[in-house]
């Protein structure tokens, strides 16, 4: 029997076979594939799944896969931590310990701190304690649900306060945007919760929310994040946020995410000077979701093609656009500008953040939660039951678009193909005659440094005559410590084999990529899988004389810079 921790005080006992099936379920495999992998009957798989669903407390396969992934992640994380501790100080025969060289890398972390309202600490009577406990449960449940859909992590203090973070152990192109959006949403959720449940506690119900971004030295192989400066700054901001009754942010977060949501300047009354906090620096506030967004279209030549697209959609014809960029970070900036342009034209704006894991079940769970949040905020109710989860997503978007034209933006590296796969032909057909614009990032596998928007029409099929609008990239933000976020995201998305191939070839110029692939992969299938990964991200391209080459010199430099290094080198 194997035991997995479901919480600090709960364990889940599974047989070896159940644990095998749990792992395959977390990989998104079907009953048929699980049966083939384990050489058992599909009926046997169904019986095991029935028992597993009861033990996990779930009723759907998608939810079971998400829970399974979390359980296995926790279990593996504990194992890795134990291995890490044992590797750091193994005892030799002579009684001495041989310490393994620790390696570090810079990561850009965006943290959000939620400081609890005053009534939580002052609760003393039976009734006030009951209200407090219900509130803490609801707050944690809401935060966990949204964070899971945004690929964030959460730490809960003994007093019930929460700290969330983005950027580790997996980076995203828009981690600072995710953090700021999470802060904005929790602020508005708290306002609704107070009006509904805490109206009698006026004056004691302000939830402090602080957001901060900071480069952190993170040890390789450790999934949790300890004593980060981003935490410290976010906590300071959260305490001051209670006074101003608005989520507060440091200036770096605003600099990294200037256009994805409204920002409010905070200035002194006497001279209109910006306000700075000790150990934080200049601060600003996050505006409400209904506030106007900054028009950044001039940075992209005014986006003249967007006027025609908005007009077409407002007449009831769907439009799909693929935003393609190398390096990929510029795609997020262009999508921000396009979304804000449409929003100024009266079009609803829904920004969906893709999870790092592109398995179908993980994508469904993430997108469904984010869409449901938007759907519920409009006060809508589902009108029908759909045959598949993908059709349900299309149905919810269609229902939202019926209230007013809608623009959906899918942020990530390669969201176009994955979203088409989720919706299926039936879902795509359902949206074709709705006033909706779908803008998805699509990483180009080859080509020079450029950014373009490709118009795909009402159905995102391959069209030989699709219109392409190419634009000049504006100056991009310079990240602290020379962090190249787009390359970090790509490296985090690779398998260990594919990543080892890159680092080996970068650090040993005398070794070709072909030789690195041969040394790392012990089978033809493994080599082909690694090559497919690396070419799909555009990190390597077919060579002029056969074989493969790195895409360009900047790719080599970025991989070398992002490689984990000894602490003294990282500090230098």
LINHUKA-V324007 format. One record per pair of residues at least 12 apart in sequence whose C-alpha atoms are under 10 Angstrom apart, sorted by the first residue. I is the first residue (numbers start at 1). J is the second residue. D is the distance in whole Angstrom. If there is no record, write none. Layout:
I J D
I J D
//
This chain:
1 13 7
1 14 6
1 15 4
1 16 6
1 17 9
1 18 9
1 19 9
2 14 5
2 15 6
2 16 6
2 17 10
2 18 9
2 19 7
3 15 9
3 16 10
3 19 9
3 75 9
4 19 9
4 71 7
4 72 8
4 74 8
4 75 6
4 76 10
5 71 7
5 72 9
5 74 7
5 75 7
5 78 10
6 56 9
6 67 9
6 68 10
6 70 9
6 71 6
6 72 10
6 74 8
6 75 9
7 71 9
7 74 9
12 55 7
12 56 8
12 71 9
13 55 9
14 51 10
14 52 9
14 55 9
17 38 9
17 45 10
17 48 8
18 45 9
18 48 7
18 49 8
18 51 9
18 52 7
19 48 10
19 52 9
19 68 10
19 72 9
20 34 9
20 37 10
20 38 8
21 34 7
21 35 9
21 37 10
21 38 8
21 45 8
21 48 8
21 49 8
21 52 9
21 68 10
22 34 10
22 48 9
22 49 8
22 52 8
22 64 9
22 65 8
22 67 10
22 68 6
22 69 8
22 71 9
22 72 8
23 65 9
23 68 7
23 69 8
23 71 10
23 72 7
24 37 9
24 38 10
24 65 9
24 68 9
24 69 10
25 49 9
25 61 8
25 62 9
25 64 8
25 65 6
25 66 9
25 68 7
25 69 8
25 361 10
26 61 10
26 62 9
26 64 8
26 65 5
26 66 7
26 67 8
26 68 5
26 69 5
26 70 9
26 71 10
26 72 8
26 359 9
26 361 9
26 362 9
27 65 8
27 66 10
27 68 9
27 69 8
27 357 10
27 359 7
27 360 9
27 361 9
27 362 9
28 61 9
28 62 9
28 65 7
28 66 9
28 69 10
28 359 6
28 360 7
28 361 6
28 362 8
29 65 9
29 359 9
29 360 10
29 361 9
30 42 10
30 45 10
30 61 10
31 43 9
31 44 9
31 45 6
31 46 7
31 49 9
32 45 9
32 46 10
49 61 9
49 64 9
52 64 8
52 68 10
53 65 10
56 68 8
56 71 10
61 361 8
62 360 9
62 361 5
62 362 8
62 363 10
62 364 8
62 365 7
62 389 9
63 361 8
63 362 9
63 364 10
63 365 7
64 361 9
65 361 7
65 362 8
65 365 10
66 148 9
66 361 7
66 362 7
66 365 8
66 366 10
69 362 9
70 148 10
73 223 10
74 223 10
77 221 9
77 222 8
77 223 7
77 224 9
78 222 10
78 223 10
80 221 8
80 222 8
80 223 9
81 221 8
81 222 7
81 223 9
81 224 10
84 100 9
84 102 10
84 220 10
84 221 8
84 222 8
85 99 10
85 100 10
86 99 9
86 100 10
87 99 7
87 100 6
87 101 9
87 102 10
88 100 5
88 101 8
88 102 8
101 565 10
101 566 7
101 567 9
102 219 7
102 220 8
102 221 10
102 564 9
102 565 8
102 566 6
102 567 7
103 217 10
103 218 9
103 219 6
103 220 6
103 221 9
103 563 9
103 564 6
103 565 5
103 566 4
103 567 6
103 568 9
103 569 9
103 570 9
104 216 10
104 217 6
104 218 5
104 219 4
104 220 5
104 221 9
104 222 10
104 562 10
104 563 8
104 564 5
104 565 5
104 566 6
104 567 6
104 568 9
104 569 9
104 570 7
104 571 9
105 215 10
105 216 8
105 217 6
105 218 6
105 219 7
105 220 7
105 483 10
105 561 9
105 562 7
105 563 7
105 564 5
105 565 6
105 566 8
105 567 8
105 569 10
105 570 7
105 571 10
106 215 6
106 216 6
106 217 5
106 218 6
106 219 9
106 480 9
106 481 7
106 482 9
106 483 7
106 484 10
106 488 10
106 561 9
106 562 7
106 563 9
106 564 8
106 565 9
106 570 8
106 571 9
107 167 7
107 168 7
107 169 9
107 170 10
107 171 8
107 214 8
107 215 6
107 216 5
107 217 6
107 218 7
107 480 10
107 481 9
107 483 7
107 484 9
107 485 9
107 488 8
107 562 9
108 166 9
108 167 6
108 168 8
108 171 8
108 175 9
108 176 9
108 213 7
108 214 6
108 215 4
108 216 6
108 217 9
108 218 10
108 230 9
108 479 8
108 480 8
108 481 9
108 483 7
108 484 9
108 485 8
108 488 10
109 165 7
109 166 6
109 167 5
109 168 7
109 169 10
109 171 9
109 175 8
109 176 8
109 179 10
109 212 8
109 213 5
109 214 6
109 215 6
109 216 7
109 217 10
109 218 10
109 225 9
109 228 8
109 229 9
109 230 7
109 231 9
109 253 10
110 152 10
110 164 8
110 165 6
110 166 5
110 167 7
110 168 9
110 174 10
110 175 6
110 176 5
110 177 9
110 178 9
110 179 6
110 180 9
110 211 7
110 212 6
110 213 4
110 214 7
110 215 9
110 216 10
110 230 6
110 231 9
110 234 9
110 252 10
110 253 7
111 152 9
111 153 9
111 154 10
111 163 7
111 164 6
111 165 4
111 166 6
111 167 9
111 175 9
111 176 8
111 178 10
111 179 7
111 180 9
111 183 10
111 210 8
111 211 6
111 212 5
111 213 6
111 214 8
111 228 9
111 229 9
111 230 6
111 231 6
111 232 9
111 233 9
111 234 6
111 235 9
111 249 10
111 253 10
112 154 9
112 162 8
112 163 6
112 164 5
112 165 6
112 166 9
112 176 10
112 178 10
112 179 6
112 180 8
112 182 8
112 183 7
112 209 7
112 210 6
112 211 5
112 212 7
112 213 9
112 230 8
112 231 7
112 233 9
112 234 6
112 235 8
112 237 9
112 238 8
112 247 10
112 248 10
112 249 9
113 154 10
113 155 10
113 161 8
113 162 6
113 163 5
113 164 6
113 165 9
113 183 9
113 208 8
113 209 6
113 210 5
113 211 7
113 212 9
113 230 10
113 231 7
113 232 9
113 233 9
113 234 5
113 235 5
113 236 9
113 237 8
113 238 6
113 239 9
113 247 10
114 139 10
114 143 10
114 156 10
114 160 9
114 161 6
114 162 5
114 163 6
114 164 8
114 183 8
114 186 9
114 187 10
114 207 7
114 208 6
114 209 5
114 210 7
114 211 9
114 234 9
114 235 8
114 237 10
114 238 6
114 239 9
114 241 10
114 247 10
115 159 10
115 160 9
115 161 6
115 162 7
115 163 9
115 206 9
115 207 6
115 208 5
115 209 6
115 210 8
115 234 10
115 235 7
115 236 9
115 237 9
115 238 6
115 239 6
115 240 10
115 241 9
115 242 8
116 136 9
116 139 10
116 159 9
116 160 8
116 161 6
116 162 8
116 204 10
116 205 8
116 206 8
116 207 5
116 208 6
116 209 9
116 238 9
116 239 9
116 242 9
117 132 10
117 161 10
117 203 9
117 204 6
117 205 5
117 206 5
117 207 5
117 208 7
117 239 10
117 242 8
118 201 10
118 203 9
118 204 5
118 205 7
118 206 8
118 207 9
118 208 10
118 242 9
119 131 9
119 132 7
119 201 8
119 202 10
119 203 9
119 204 5
119 205 7
119 206 9
120 132 6
120 133 8
120 135 9
120 136 8
120 159 9
120 160 9
120 161 10
120 204 9
120 205 9
121 159 8
121 160 10
122 204 9
128 201 10
131 197 9
131 198 8
132 198 10
133 160 10
134 197 10
135 193 9
135 194 10
135 197 9
135 198 9
136 159 10
136 160 7
136 161 9
137 160 9
138 193 9
139 160 9
139 161 10
139 162 9
139 186 9
139 189 9
139 190 8
139 193 9
140 154 9
140 156 8
140 160 8
140 161 9
140 162 8
142 186 8
142 189 9
143 162 9
143 163 10
143 164 9
143 182 8
143 183 10
143 185 10
143 186 7
143 189 10
144 164 9
145 366 9
145 369 8
145 370 9
146 182 8
146 185 9
146 186 9
146 366 9
146 369 7
146 370 7
146 373 9
147 164 8
147 165 9
147 166 9
147 178 9
147 179 9
147 182 8
147 366 9
147 369 10
147 370 10
148 355 9
148 362 10
148 365 9
148 366 7
148 369 9
149 352 10
149 353 8
149 354 8
149 355 7
149 362 9
149 363 9
149 364 10
149 365 7
149 366 4
149 367 7
149 368 8
149 369 6
149 370 7
150 166 9
150 172 10
150 175 9
150 178 7
150 179 9
150 181 10
150 182 9
150 352 9
150 353 6
150 354 7
150 355 6
150 356 9
150 366 7
150 367 9
150 369 9
150 370 8
151 165 9
151 166 7
151 167 9
151 168 10
151 170 8
151 171 9
151 172 9
151 175 9
151 178 9
151 353 9
151 354 8
151 355 6
151 356 7
151 357 9
151 366 8
152 164 7
152 165 6
152 166 5
152 167 8
152 168 8
152 169 10
152 170 9
152 171 10
152 175 9
152 178 8
152 179 8
152 182 9
152 355 9
153 165 5
153 166 7
153 167 9
153 168 8
153 169 9
153 223 10
153 224 9
153 225 9
154 166 9
154 224 10
155 224 9
155 225 9
161 207 10
161 208 10
162 209 10
162 235 10
163 209 10
163 210 10
163 211 10
163 231 7
163 234 8
163 235 8
164 179 8
164 182 9
164 183 10
164 211 9
164 231 9
164 234 10
165 178 9
165 179 7
165 211 9
165 212 10
165 213 9
165 225 9
165 228 10
165 230 9
165 231 8
166 178 8
166 179 7
166 213 9
167 179 10
167 213 10
167 215 10
167 485 10
167 488 10
167 489 9
168 216 10
168 218 9
168 222 9
168 223 7
168 224 8
168 225 8
168 492 10
169 218 9
169 220 9
169 221 9
169 222 8
169 223 5
169 224 7
169 225 8
169 492 8
170 223 9
170 355 10
170 356 7
170 357 10
170 488 9
170 489 7
170 490 10
170 491 9
170 492 6
170 493 8
171 356 8
171 485 8
171 486 9
171 487 10
171 488 7
171 489 5
171 490 9
171 491 9
171 492 7
171 493 9
172 329 10
172 353 9
172 354 9
172 355 8
172 356 7
172 411 9
172 412 7
172 413 9
172 485 8
172 486 8
172 487 10
172 488 8
172 489 5
172 490 9
172 492 9
172 493 10
173 328 8
173 329 6
173 330 9
173 331 9
173 332 7
173 353 10
173 411 8
173 412 7
173 413 8
173 484 10
173 485 6
173 486 6
173 487 9
173 488 9
173 489 7
173 490 9
174 256 9
174 257 8
174 260 10
174 329 9
174 332 7
174 333 10
174 353 8
174 354 10
174 411 8
174 412 8
174 485 9
174 486 10
174 489 10
175 213 9
175 253 10
175 256 9
175 257 9
175 353 9
175 485 10
176 211 9
176 212 9
176 213 7
176 252 9
176 253 6
176 254 8
176 255 9
176 256 7
176 257 6
176 258 10
176 260 10
177 253 8
177 254 9
177 256 8
177 257 6
177 258 9
177 259 9
177 260 7
177 261 8
177 353 9
178 257 9
178 260 9
178 352 10
178 353 8
179 210 10
179 211 7
179 212 9
179 213 9
179 253 9
179 257 10
180 210 9
180 211 7
180 212 9
180 247 9
180 248 9
180 249 8
180 253 8
180 254 9
180 257 8
180 260 9
180 261 8
180 262 10
180 263 10
180 286 7
181 260 9
181 261 7
181 286 9
181 289 9
181 351 10
182 209 10
182 211 9
183 208 10
183 209 6
183 210 7
183 211 7
183 246 10
183 247 7
183 248 9
183 249 9
183 286 8
184 209 9
184 211 10
184 246 9
184 247 7
184 248 10
184 261 9
184 262 10
184 285 10
184 286 7
184 287 7
184 288 7
184 289 7
185 247 10
185 288 9
185 289 8
185 373 9
186 207 9
186 209 8
186 247 9
187 206 9
187 207 7
187 208 8
187 209 7
187 245 9
187 246 7
187 247 7
187 286 10
187 288 9
188 246 10
188 247 10
188 288 8
188 289 8
189 377 10
190 205 9
190 206 8
190 207 7
191 205 9
191 206 9
191 207 9
193 205 10
194 206 9
204 242 10
205 242 9
206 241 9
206 242 6
206 243 8
206 244 9
206 245 7
206 246 9
207 238 8
207 239 9
207 241 8
207 242 6
207 243 10
207 245 8
207 246 9
207 247 9
208 235 9
208 236 10
208 237 8
208 238 4
208 239 6
208 240 7
208 241 5
208 242 5
208 243 8
208 244 9
208 245 7
208 246 8
208 247 7
208 248 9
209 234 8
209 235 8
209 236 9
209 237 7
209 238 4
209 239 8
209 240 9
209 241 6
209 242 8
209 245 9
209 246 7
209 247 5
209 248 6
209 249 9
209 286 10
210 231 9
210 232 10
210 233 8
210 234 5
210 235 6
210 236 7
210 237 5
210 238 4
210 239 8
210 240 8
210 241 7
210 242 10
210 246 9
210 247 6
210 248 5
210 249 6
210 250 8
210 285 9
210 286 10
211 230 8
211 231 9
211 233 8
211 234 5
211 235 8
211 236 9
211 237 7
211 238 8
211 247 8
211 248 6
211 249 5
211 250 7
211 251 10
211 252 10
211 253 7
211 254 10
211 283 10
211 284 10
211 285 9
211 286 9
212 229 9
212 230 5
212 231 7
212 232 9
212 233 6
212 234 5
212 235 9
212 236 10
212 237 8
212 238 10
212 248 9
212 249 6
212 250 5
212 251 8
212 252 7
212 253 6
212 254 9
212 280 9
212 283 10
213 229 9
213 230 5
213 231 9
213 233 8
213 234 8
213 249 9
213 250 7
213 251 9
213 252 6
213 253 5
213 254 9
213 255 10
213 256 9
214 228 8
214 229 7
214 230 5
214 231 9
214 233 9
214 250 10
214 252 8
214 253 9
214 479 10
214 480 8
214 481 10
215 228 9
215 229 8
215 230 8
215 479 9
215 480 7
215 481 7
215 482 10
215 483 8
216 228 7
216 229 7
216 230 8
216 480 10
216 481 9
217 564 10
217 567 8
217 570 8
217 571 8
218 564 9
218 567 10
219 564 8
219 565 9
219 566 9
219 567 9
220 563 10
220 564 7
220 565 9
220 566 10
229 279 10
229 280 10
230 250 10
230 280 10
232 279 9
232 280 9
233 249 9
233 250 8
233 277 9
233 278 10
233 279 7
233 280 6
233 281 9
234 248 8
234 249 8
234 250 8
234 280 9
236 248 10
236 277 9
236 278 9
236 279 9
236 280 8
237 249 7
237 250 8
237 277 8
237 280 8
237 283 8
237 284 10
237 285 10
240 277 9
241 285 9
244 266 10
244 285 9
245 285 10
246 264 10
246 284 10
246 285 6
246 286 7
246 287 8
246 288 9
247 284 9
247 285 6
247 286 6
247 287 8
247 288 10
248 263 10
248 264 9
248 266 9
248 283 7
248 284 6
248 285 4
248 286 6
248 287 9
249 263 9
249 264 10
249 280 9
249 282 9
249 283 6
249 284 5
249 285 6
249 286 7
250 276 9
250 277 9
250 280 7
250 281 7
250 282 6
250 283 5
250 284 6
250 285 9
251 276 10
251 280 9
251 281 7
251 282 6
251 283 5
251 284 7
251 285 10
252 280 10
252 281 9
252 282 9
252 283 9
252 479 9
252 480 9
253 283 10
253 284 10
254 283 9
254 284 8
254 285 9
254 286 9
255 477 8
255 478 10
255 479 10
256 476 9
256 477 7
256 478 9
256 479 8
257 332 10
257 333 9
257 336 9
257 477 10
258 293 10
258 294 8
258 296 9
258 333 9
258 336 9
259 293 7
259 294 6
259 295 8
259 296 7
259 333 8
259 335 10
259 336 6
259 337 7
259 339 9
259 340 8
260 293 8
260 294 8
260 332 9
260 333 9
260 335 9
260 336 6
260 337 8
260 339 8
260 340 8
260 351 9
261 286 8
261 287 7
261 288 8
261 289 7
261 290 10
261 291 8
261 292 8
261 293 6
261 294 8
261 336 9
261 340 9
262 285 9
262 286 6
262 287 5
262 288 7
262 289 7
262 290 9
262 291 6
262 292 7
262 293 5
262 294 7
263 284 7
263 285 6
263 286 5
263 287 5
263 288 9
263 291 9
263 292 9
263 293 8
263 294 9
264 283 10
264 284 6
264 285 5
264 286 6
264 287 6
264 288 10
265 282 10
265 283 8
265 284 5
265 285 6
265 286 9
265 287 10
266 282 9
266 283 7
266 284 5
266 285 7
267 283 9
267 284 9
292 340 9
292 343 8
292 344 8
293 336 10
293 337 10
293 339 9
293 340 6
293 341 9
293 343 8
293 344 8
294 336 9
294 337 8
294 340 7
294 341 9
294 344 9
295 336 9
295 337 7
295 338 9
295 339 9
295 340 6
295 341 6
295 342 10
295 343 10
295 344 8
296 333 9
296 334 9
296 336 8
296 337 5
296 338 8
296 339 10
296 340 8
296 341 8
297 334 8
297 336 9
297 337 5
297 338 7
297 339 10
297 340 8
297 341 7
298 337 9
298 474 10
299 333 10
299 334 9
299 337 8
299 471 10
299 472 9
299 473 8
299 474 6
299 475 9
300 333 9
300 334 7
300 337 8
300 338 9
300 451 10
300 470 10
300 471 6
300 472 7
300 473 7
300 474 7
301 471 7
301 472 8
301 473 10
301 474 10
302 337 9
302 338 10
302 341 9
303 334 10
303 337 8
303 338 7
303 341 8
303 469 9
303 471 9
304 469 10
305 338 10
305 453 10
305 455 10
305 469 8
306 338 7
306 339 10
306 341 8
306 342 8
307 341 9
307 342 8
307 345 9
309 321 10
309 342 9
309 437 8
309 455 9
309 457 10
310 341 9
310 342 7
310 343 10
310 345 8
310 346 10
310 347 8
310 405 9
310 406 10
310 407 9
310 435 9
310 436 9
310 437 8
311 345 9
311 435 10
312 435 8
312 436 10
312 437 10
313 347 9
313 405 7
313 406 9
313 407 9
313 433 9
313 434 8
313 435 5
313 436 6
313 437 7
313 458 10
314 345 10
314 346 10
314 347 8
314 404 9
314 405 6
314 406 9
314 434 9
314 435 6
314 436 8
314 437 10
315 405 9
315 433 10
315 434 9
315 435 7
316 401 10
316 402 10
316 405 8
316 432 9
316 433 6
316 434 5
316 435 4
316 436 8
317 431 9
317 432 7
317 433 5
317 434 6
317 435 5
317 436 7
317 437 9
317 457 9
317 458 7
318 405 10
318 406 10
318 407 10
318 428 10
318 431 7
318 432 5
318 433 6
318 434 6
318 435 5
318 436 5
318 437 6
318 438 8
318 457 7
318 458 5
318 459 8
319 407 9
319 431 9
319 432 8
319 433 10
319 434 9
319 435 8
319 436 7
319 437 5
319 438 6
319 439 8
319 455 7
319 456 7
319 457 5
319 458 5
319 459 7
319 460 9
320 407 10
320 408 10
320 416 9
320 432 9
320 436 9
320 437 6
320 438 5
320 439 6
320 440 8
320 454 8
320 455 6
320 456 5
320 457 6
320 458 6
320 459 7
320 460 6
320 461 10
321 409 10
321 416 9
321 437 8
321 438 6
321 439 5
321 440 6
321 441 9
321 442 10
321 453 6
321 454 5
321 455 5
321 456 6
321 457 8
321 458 9
321 459 10
321 460 8
321 466 10
321 467 10
321 468 9
322 335 10
322 410 10
322 414 10
322 415 9
322 416 7
322 417 10
322 438 8
322 439 6
322 440 5
322 441 6
322 442 6
322 443 9
322 452 8
322 453 6
322 454 5
322 455 7
322 456 7
322 460 9
322 468 9
323 335 7
323 410 10
323 411 10
323 414 10
323 415 10
323 416 9
323 439 7
323 440 6
323 441 5
323 442 6
323 443 8
323 444 9
323 451 7
323 452 6
323 453 4
323 454 6
323 455 9
323 468 10
323 469 10
323 470 10
324 413 9
324 414 9
324 440 9
324 441 6
324 442 5
324 443 6
324 444 6
324 445 10
324 450 8
324 451 6
324 452 5
324 453 6
324 454 8
324 470 9
325 413 10
325 441 8
325 442 8
325 443 6
325 444 7
325 445 10
325 447 9
325 448 9
325 449 7
325 450 6
325 451 4
325 452 6
325 453 9
325 470 10
325 471 10
325 473 9
326 443 7
326 444 7
326 445 9
326 446 9
326 447 8
326 448 7
326 449 5
326 450 6
326 451 7
326 452 10
326 473 10
326 486 9
326 538 9
327 443 9
327 444 9
327 448 9
327 449 7
327 450 8
327 451 8
327 484 10
327 485 10
327 486 7
327 487 8
327 538 10
327 554 10
327 555 9
328 412 9
328 413 7
328 414 10
328 441 9
328 442 9
328 443 6
328 444 9
328 449 9
328 450 9
328 451 9
328 485 9
328 486 6
328 487 8
328 489 10
328 490 9
328 537 10
329 412 9
329 413 9
329 443 10
329 451 10
329 476 8
329 477 10
329 484 9
329 485 8
329 486 5
329 487 9
329 489 10
330 450 9
330 451 7
330 452 10
330 473 7
330 474 8
330 475 9
330 476 7
330 477 10
330 486 9
331 411 9
331 412 9
331 413 9
331 440 9
331 441 7
331 442 9
331 443 9
331 450 10
331 451 7
331 452 8
331 453 9
331 473 9
332 409 10
332 410 9
332 411 7
332 412 8
332 413 9
332 440 10
332 441 8
333 473 9
333 474 9
333 476 9
334 441 10
334 451 8
334 452 9
334 453 9
334 471 9
334 473 9
334 474 10
335 351 10
335 409 7
335 410 9
335 411 8
335 439 7
335 440 8
335 441 8
335 453 9
336 351 9
336 409 9
336 411 10
338 407 10
338 409 9
338 439 9
338 453 10
339 351 8
339 407 7
339 408 8
339 409 7
339 437 10
339 439 9
342 405 10
342 406 9
342 407 7
342 437 9
343 405 10
343 406 9
343 407 8
345 405 10
346 404 8
346 405 8
346 406 9
347 401 9
347 404 7
347 405 5
347 406 5
347 407 7
347 435 9
347 436 9
347 437 9
348 400 9
348 401 8
348 403 9
348 404 7
348 405 6
348 406 5
348 407 6
348 408 8
348 436 9
348 437 10
349 374 10
349 405 9
349 406 6
349 407 5
349 408 6
349 409 8
349 437 10
350 370 9
350 371 8
350 374 7
350 375 10
350 397 10
350 406 7
350 407 6
350 408 5
350 409 6
350 410 9
350 438 10
351 370 9
351 371 9
351 374 10
351 407 8
351 408 6
351 409 5
351 410 6
351 411 7
351 439 10
352 366 9
352 367 7
352 368 10
352 369 10
352 370 7
352 371 8
352 408 7
352 409 6
352 410 5
352 411 6
352 412 9
352 440 10
353 366 8
353 367 8
353 370 8
353 409 8
353 410 6
353 411 5
353 412 7
353 415 9
354 366 7
354 367 7
354 410 7
354 411 6
354 412 6
354 413 9
354 414 9
354 415 7
354 418 10
354 419 10
355 367 9
355 411 9
355 412 8
355 415 10
356 412 8
356 413 9
356 489 9
356 490 10
356 492 8
356 493 7
357 493 8
358 414 9
358 415 9
358 418 7
358 493 9
359 418 9
360 390 10
360 418 8
360 419 9
360 421 8
360 422 7
361 389 9
361 422 9
363 415 10
363 418 8
363 419 8
363 422 8
364 389 7
364 390 7
364 392 10
364 393 8
364 419 9
364 422 7
364 423 10
365 389 9
367 390 10
367 393 8
367 410 9
367 419 9
367 422 10
368 389 9
368 390 9
368 392 9
368 393 7
368 396 9
371 393 8
371 396 8
371 397 8
371 400 10
371 408 10
372 393 9
372 396 8
372 397 10
374 396 10
374 397 10
374 400 9
375 396 7
375 397 8
375 399 9
375 400 7
378 400 8
378 403 9
380 396 9
380 399 8
380 400 8
380 403 9
381 396 9
381 399 9
382 395 9
382 396 7
382 399 8
383 395 9
383 396 9
383 399 8
384 396 10
387 426 10
388 422 9
388 423 9
388 424 9
388 426 10
388 427 9
389 422 8
389 423 8
389 424 10
389 427 10
390 419 9
390 420 9
390 421 8
390 422 5
390 423 4
390 424 7
390 425 10
390 426 9
390 427 7
390 428 9
391 422 8
391 423 6
391 424 7
391 425 9
391 426 7
391 427 5
391 428 8
391 429 10
391 430 8
391 431 10
392 423 8
392 427 8
393 422 9
393 423 7
393 427 8
394 422 9
394 423 6
394 424 9
394 426 9
394 427 5
394 428 7
394 429 9
394 430 7
394 431 7
395 423 10
395 427 8
395 430 7
395 431 8
397 430 10
397 431 8
397 434 9
397 436 8
398 427 10
398 430 7
398 431 6
398 432 9
398 433 9
398 434 6
398 435 8
398 436 8
399 431 10
399 434 9
400 434 10
400 435 10
400 436 9
401 431 9
401 434 7
401 435 6
401 436 6
401 437 10
402 434 7
402 435 8
402 436 9
403 435 10
404 435 8
404 436 9
405 434 8
405 435 5
405 436 6
405 437 8
406 434 9
406 435 6
406 436 5
406 437 6
406 438 9
407 435 9
407 436 6
407 437 5
407 438 6
407 439 8
408 436 8
408 437 6
408 438 5
408 439 6
408 440 8
409 437 8
409 438 6
409 439 5
409 440 6
409 441 8
410 438 8
410 439 6
410 440 5
410 441 6
410 442 10
411 439 9
411 440 7
411 441 6
411 442 9
412 440 8
412 441 6
412 442 8
412 443 9
412 489 9
413 440 9
413 441 6
413 442 6
413 443 6
413 444 10
413 486 9
413 489 8
413 490 8
413 493 10
413 537 8
414 440 8
414 441 6
414 442 5
414 443 5
414 444 9
414 536 9
414 537 9
415 439 9
415 440 6
415 441 5
415 442 6
415 443 9
416 438 9
416 439 8
416 440 5
416 441 6
416 442 6
416 443 9
416 460 9
417 440 9
417 441 9
417 442 8
417 460 9
418 440 10
418 442 10
419 438 10
419 440 8
420 440 10
420 459 10
420 460 8
420 461 9
425 459 9
428 458 9
428 459 7
428 460 8
429 458 9
429 459 8
431 458 8
431 459 9
432 457 9
432 458 5
432 459 6
432 460 10
433 458 8
433 459 10
434 458 9
436 458 9
437 457 10
437 458 9
438 456 10
438 458 9
438 460 10
439 453 9
439 454 10
439 455 9
439 456 10
440 453 10
440 454 10
441 453 9
442 454 10
443 536 8
443 537 7
443 538 8
444 535 10
444 536 8
444 537 8
444 538 7
445 534 9
445 535 6
445 536 6
445 537 6
445 538 4
445 539 8
445 540 9
445 541 8
445 551 9
446 535 9
446 536 9
446 537 9
446 538 6
446 539 9
446 540 9
446 541 7
446 542 9
446 551 8
447 538 9
447 541 10
447 551 9
448 551 9
448 552 9
449 472 10
449 473 9
449 552 10
450 470 7
450 471 7
450 472 7
450 473 7
451 469 9
451 470 6
451 471 6
451 472 7
451 473 6
452 468 7
452 469 5
452 470 4
452 471 6
452 472 9
452 473 9
453 467 8
453 468 6
453 469 5
453 470 7
453 471 8
454 466 7
454 467 6
454 468 4
454 469 6
454 470 9
455 467 5
455 468 6
455 469 8
456 468 9
481 570 10
481 571 10
482 558 9
482 561 8
482 562 9
483 558 9
483 561 8
483 562 7
484 558 7
484 559 9
484 561 9
484 562 8
485 558 10
485 562 9
486 558 10
487 537 10
487 539 9
487 555 8
487 558 7
487 559 7
487 561 10
487 562 8
488 558 8
488 559 8
488 561 10
488 562 7
488 563 9
490 534 9
490 537 7
490 538 10
490 539 9
490 559 10
491 534 10
491 537 9
491 539 10
491 559 8
491 562 9
491 563 9
493 533 9
493 537 9
494 530 9
494 533 7
494 534 8
494 537 9
495 529 10
495 530 8
495 533 8
495 534 10
496 520 10
496 530 9
497 517 9
497 520 7
497 521 7
497 526 8
497 527 9
497 529 9
497 530 7
497 531 10
497 533 10
498 516 10
498 517 8
498 520 9
498 521 9
498 526 9
498 527 9
498 529 8
498 530 5
498 531 7
498 532 9
498 533 7
498 534 7
499 520 10
499 530 9
499 533 10
499 534 9
499 559 9
499 563 10
500 516 8
500 517 9
500 519 10
500 520 7
500 521 10
500 530 10
501 513 7
501 514 9
501 515 9
501 516 5
501 517 6
501 518 9
501 519 8
501 520 6
501 521 9
501 527 10
501 530 8
501 531 10
501 534 9
502 516 8
502 517 9
502 534 9
502 539 9
502 540 9
502 550 9
502 556 9
502 559 8
502 560 9
503 516 9
503 556 9
503 559 7
503 560 7
503 562 10
503 563 7
504 516 6
504 517 9
504 519 9
504 520 9
504 560 10
505 517 9
505 550 10
505 556 9
505 560 10
506 550 9
506 555 10
506 556 6
506 557 8
506 558 10
506 559 7
506 560 6
506 563 10
507 556 9
507 559 10
507 560 7
507 563 10
512 547 9
512 548 9
512 549 8
513 540 9
513 547 8
513 548 6
513 549 7
513 550 8
514 527 10
514 531 10
514 546 10
514 547 6
514 548 7
514 549 9
517 530 8
517 531 8
531 548 9
534 550 10
535 548 9
535 550 10
535 551 9
538 550 9
538 551 7
538 555 10
539 551 5
539 552 8
539 555 7
539 556 9
539 559 10
540 552 8
540 555 9
//
